[in-house]
Amino acid sequence: MDGSVAFDFATTLKVESVISKDGFTTETVLDDITLDAAIPANEAAALAYLQANTVLSSVSGTIADLKATFPVSIPPVIVDLPYFIDSRMTLAQALPVGTTVTVFRGGVEILSDITLSGTGPFWFTELFDPDAPRAAFDAGYGGAVEDYVIVVTGPGTNPADFDT
């Protein structure tokens, strides 16, 4: 069998050899066999599934409540390959000189008062000093929900309104 599926698909197929002398109103089964049939997962279909089922959202429409929600299951064809995950951020305009950024993940401060020069793009793992390793994109991401709060503080420690 051939096709594009995100997850392995397995079934069985029963094949019968049937004869009839009256247009198959009455039948005689000569023999039958039940065989395994499978469609192995396809990497491209699995990636399309992940794209369709991974959601970045914000209830407020701001960086105050960024949420990454991953599908309940990560296709094994992806888990078995050397995929890694990172986030890329790009500013529409460079932040004013002296502006700092603090990032919380799940309520825990993970980046404190960092500065961003220019508009990026900025890889999340490269905001750490030294750079954080990129995480393997594995089955552990199945059903994961990551909550982030990003606080931008303007020059002189004034909280800055920030909208990309």
WONORCOR-V626971 format. One record per residue. RES is the residue in three letters. PHI is phi in whole degrees, -180 to 180 (none if undefined). Layout:
res = [RES RES]
phi = [PHI PHI]
This chain:
res = [MET ASP GLY SER VAL ALA PHE ASP PHE ALA THR THR LEU LYS VAL GLU SER VAL ILE SER LYS ASP GLY PHE THR THR GLU THR VAL LEU ASP ASP ILE THR LEU ASP ALA ALA ILE PRO ALA ASN GLU ALA ALA ALA LEU ALA TYR LEU GLN ALA ASN THR VAL LEU SER SER VAL SER GLY THR ILE ALA ASP LEU LYS ALA THR PHE PRO VAL SER ILE PRO PRO VAL ILE VAL ASP LEU PRO TYR PHE ILE ASP SER ARG MET THR LEU ALA GLN ALA LEU PRO VAL GLY THR THR VAL THR VAL PHE ARG GLY GLY VAL GLU ILE LEU SER ASP ILE THR LEU SER GLY THR GLY PRO PHE TRP PHE THR GLU LEU PHE ASP PRO ASP ALA PRO ARG ALA ALA PHE ASP ALA GLY TYR GLY GLY ALA VAL GLU ASP TYR VAL ILE VAL VAL THR GLY PRO GLY THR ASN PRO ALA ASP PHE ASP THR]
phi = [none -139 170 -118 -129 -79 -123 -55 -122 -132 -154 -125 -129 -96 -117 -122 -99 -125 -121 -157 -110 -131 71 71 -71 -117 -128 -126 -86 -78 -166 -144 -146 -112 -121 -75 -137 -142 -117 -71 -60 -111 -58 -63 -67 -66 -65 -62 -61 -64 -63 -75 -120 -101 -126 -102 -146 -153 -64 -83 78 -130 -77 -74 -154 -75 -132 -112 -120 -103 -59 -56 -134 -97 -56 -55 -62 -79 -59 -76 -104 -82 -81 -125 -126 -156 -118 -115 -124 -134 -86 -72 -140 -63 -72 -60 -56 94 -77 -120 -128 -124 -121 -114 -124 58 85 -106 -69 -115 -136 -123 49 -84 -115 -120 -100 81 -106 96 -72 -116 -82 -55 -66 -89 -81 -87 -129 -74 -52 -80 -70 -72 -82 -65 -87 -124 -61 -62 -79 -59 77 -70 -130 -115 -108 -125 -126 -114 -111 -107 -115 -71 -54 80 60 -89 -57 -106 -70 -142 -142 -90]
